[in-house]
Amino acid sequence: MPDRALRRAVFLDRDGTLNVDTGYIARPESVRLVPNAAEGARALREAGFALIIVSNQSGIARGVMTTAQADAVDAKVLDLLRERGVHIEASYRCPHLPGGQVAQFGIECDCRKPKPGMIAQAARDLGLDLARSWTIGDGVRDVEAGLAAGTRAVLIADGDAARRADDPVLRATDLLDAARIIATKE
């Protein structure tokens, strides 16, 4: 039986889920929130979920951006959300990519999604109940990481994304739609 003292959370992918994914974003002035992202995140927070960002940022290993640039972009995403009344409890980033051009980051790791390392680390750090938590992302690797960690998952996908009857992944059109779906499952 899960320890009820542990909190529930929603693990959010960053690029494509919270902010518009324009490729390897290295400049904070390039950051724009996805429509309905702040509203969906706020609804999840108001429903009692801790909000945690878990993001692959292989642009660091590729040499496309520095960790300082990635930090500045992360800060801009958090600022834009905070301006809209959304509190993100923590943010985790995987800078790795096997064979990447920057040697210290060009490694195999357990944090690069679809592996569940970032989610598992957040659960340990913050006292989170993964069985009562959700993962939301716009990529299959996002939801695979969540399922591997023991969360339920919602994939933000276009209307053409088919759903099999045995598929454990729910589908949403955006983060606000995902929040509505989660509300019906709680």
C-alpha positions as CSV (number, residue, x, y, z in Angstrom):
1,M,0.0,0.0,0.0
2,P,1.4,3.4,-1.0
3,D,2.5,5.8,1.8
4,R,-0.2,8.5,1.8
5,A,2.2,11.0,3.3
6,L,3.8,11.2,-0.2
7,R,2.5,13.8,-2.5
8,R,1.2,13.4,-6.0
9,A,2.8,15.3,-8.9
10,V,2.5,15.9,-12.6
11,F,5.8,15.6,-14.5
12,L,5.8,18.0,-17.5
13,D,7.9,17.9,-20.6
14,R,9.2,21.4,-21.4
15,D,9.6,21.9,-25.2
16,G,6.3,21.3,-27.0
17,T,4.3,20.9,-23.8
18,L,5.0,24.2,-21.9
19,N,6.8,26.3,-24.5
20,V,6.7,26.3,-28.3
21,D,9.3,23.8,-29.6
22,T,11.4,25.6,-32.2
23,G,14.4,23.3,-32.1
24,Y,17.3,23.8,-29.8
25,I,16.2,26.9,-27.9
26,A,19.4,28.7,-26.7
27,R,18.0,32.3,-26.3
28,P,15.5,33.2,-23.6
29,E,14.0,35.8,-25.9
30,S,12.9,33.0,-28.2
31,V,10.7,31.4,-25.6
32,R,6.9,31.5,-26.1
33,L,4.4,29.5,-24.1
34,V,2.2,27.0,-25.9
35,P,-1.4,28.1,-26.0
36,N,-3.3,26.9,-22.9
37,A,-0.1,25.7,-21.3
38,A,-0.3,28.1,-18.3
39,E,-4.0,27.5,-17.9
40,G,-3.5,23.8,-17.9
41,A,-0.6,23.9,-15.5
42,R,-2.6,26.2,-13.2
43,A,-5.5,23.8,-13.2
44,L,-3.3,20.9,-12.3
45,R,-1.6,22.9,-9.5
46,E,-5.1,24.0,-8.2
47,A,-6.1,20.3,-8.1
48,G,-3.2,19.7,-5.7
49,F,-0.5,18.4,-7.9
50,A,3.2,19.4,-7.5
51,L,4.4,20.4,-10.9
52,I,7.8,19.2,-12.0
53,I,9.5,19.8,-15.3
54,V,11.6,16.9,-16.8
55,S,13.3,17.8,-20.0
56,N,15.8,16.3,-22.4
57,Q,18.2,19.0,-23.6
58,S,20.6,17.2,-25.9
59,G,21.6,20.5,-27.5
60,I,24.0,20.8,-24.6
61,A,25.8,17.5,-25.6
62,R,25.6,18.5,-29.2
63,G,27.4,21.8,-28.5
64,V,24.4,23.8,-29.8
65,M,24.0,25.5,-26.5
66,T,25.8,25.9,-23.2
67,T,24.5,24.9,-19.8
68,A,24.3,28.7,-19.0
69,Q,22.1,29.2,-22.1
70,A,19.9,26.3,-21.1
71,D,19.7,27.8,-17.6
72,A,18.6,31.1,-19.0
73,V,15.9,29.4,-21.2
74,D,14.7,27.4,-18.2
75,A,14.4,30.6,-16.2
76,K,12.4,32.3,-18.9
77,V,9.9,29.4,-19.0
78,L,9.6,29.6,-15.3
79,D,9.2,33.4,-15.3
80,L,6.5,33.2,-18.0
81,L,4.6,30.6,-16.0
82,R,5.0,32.5,-12.7
83,E,3.6,35.7,-14.4
84,R,0.5,33.6,-15.2
85,G,0.1,32.3,-11.6
86,V,1.8,29.0,-12.1
87,H,4.3,27.7,-9.5
88,I,6.7,25.0,-10.8
89,E,8.1,23.1,-7.8
90,A,11.3,21.8,-9.5
91,S,12.9,21.4,-12.8
92,Y,15.2,18.5,-14.0
93,R,17.2,18.4,-17.1
94,C,19.1,15.7,-19.0
95,P,22.0,17.3,-21.0
96,H,23.3,13.9,-22.2
97,L,23.4,12.3,-25.6
98,P,25.6,9.2,-26.3
99,G,28.3,10.3,-28.8
100,G,27.5,14.0,-28.3
101,Q,30.3,16.5,-29.3
102,V,30.8,17.8,-25.8
103,A,32.6,15.0,-24.1
104,Q,31.4,15.4,-20.5
105,F,27.8,15.2,-21.8
106,G,28.2,12.7,-24.6
107,I,27.5,9.7,-22.4
108,E,25.0,7.0,-21.8
109,C,22.9,7.9,-18.7
110,D,19.8,6.9,-16.8
111,C,18.1,10.3,-17.0
112,R,17.6,10.7,-20.8
113,K,13.9,10.0,-21.6
114,P,12.5,7.5,-22.3
115,K,14.5,6.3,-19.2
116,P,12.8,7.2,-16.0
117,G,15.8,8.6,-14.1
118,M,14.7,12.3,-13.9
119,I,11.3,11.3,-12.6
120,A,12.7,8.8,-10.1
121,Q,15.2,11.4,-8.8
122,A,12.4,14.0,-8.4
123,A,10.3,11.5,-6.5
124,R,13.2,10.8,-4.1
125,D,14.1,14.5,-3.7
126,L,10.6,15.7,-3.2
127,G,8.7,12.8,-1.5
128,L,6.4,12.1,-4.4
129,D,4.1,9.1,-4.9
130,L,4.7,8.0,-8.4
131,A,1.6,5.6,-8.4
132,R,-0.6,8.7,-7.8
133,S,1.2,10.9,-10.3
134,W,1.0,11.7,-14.0
135,T,3.5,12.4,-16.8
136,I,2.5,14.7,-19.7
137,G,4.5,15.3,-22.8
138,D,4.2,15.8,-26.5
139,G,6.5,12.9,-27.4
140,V,6.3,9.2,-27.0
141,R,9.6,9.2,-25.0
142,D,8.0,11.5,-22.5
143,V,5.1,9.2,-21.7
144,E,7.4,6.1,-21.9
145,A,9.5,7.6,-19.2
146,G,6.5,8.2,-17.0
147,L,5.1,4.7,-17.5
148,A,8.6,3.3,-16.7
149,A,8.6,5.3,-13.5
150,G,5.2,4.1,-12.5
151,T,3.1,7.1,-13.3
152,R,0.0,7.4,-15.5
153,A,0.5,9.3,-18.7
154,V,-1.1,11.7,-21.1
155,L,0.4,12.3,-24.6
156,I,-0.3,15.7,-26.2
157,A,-0.9,14.8,-29.8
158,D,-2.8,16.0,-32.8
159,G,-6.3,14.8,-33.5
160,D,-4.9,12.0,-35.8
161,A,-3.2,10.1,-32.9
162,A,-5.0,6.8,-32.8
163,R,-5.7,5.1,-29.4
164,R,-5.7,1.4,-29.0
165,A,-8.1,-0.1,-26.5
166,D,-5.1,-1.6,-24.6
167,D,-3.0,1.6,-24.7
168,P,-2.3,2.9,-21.2
169,V,-1.6,6.4,-22.6
170,L,-4.4,8.9,-22.8
171,R,-4.4,11.6,-25.5
172,A,-5.0,15.3,-25.2
173,T,-4.9,18.2,-27.6
174,D,-2.9,20.5,-25.2
175,L,-2.1,20.9,-21.5
176,L,-5.5,22.3,-20.6
177,D,-7.2,19.4,-22.2
178,A,-4.7,17.0,-20.4
179,A,-5.7,18.7,-17.1
180,R,-9.4,18.1,-17.8
181,I,-8.7,14.5,-18.6
182,I,-6.7,14.0,-15.4
183,A,-9.5,15.6,-13.4
184,T,-11.9,12.9,-14.7
185,K,-9.5,10.1,-13.7
186,E,-8.9,11.3,-10.1
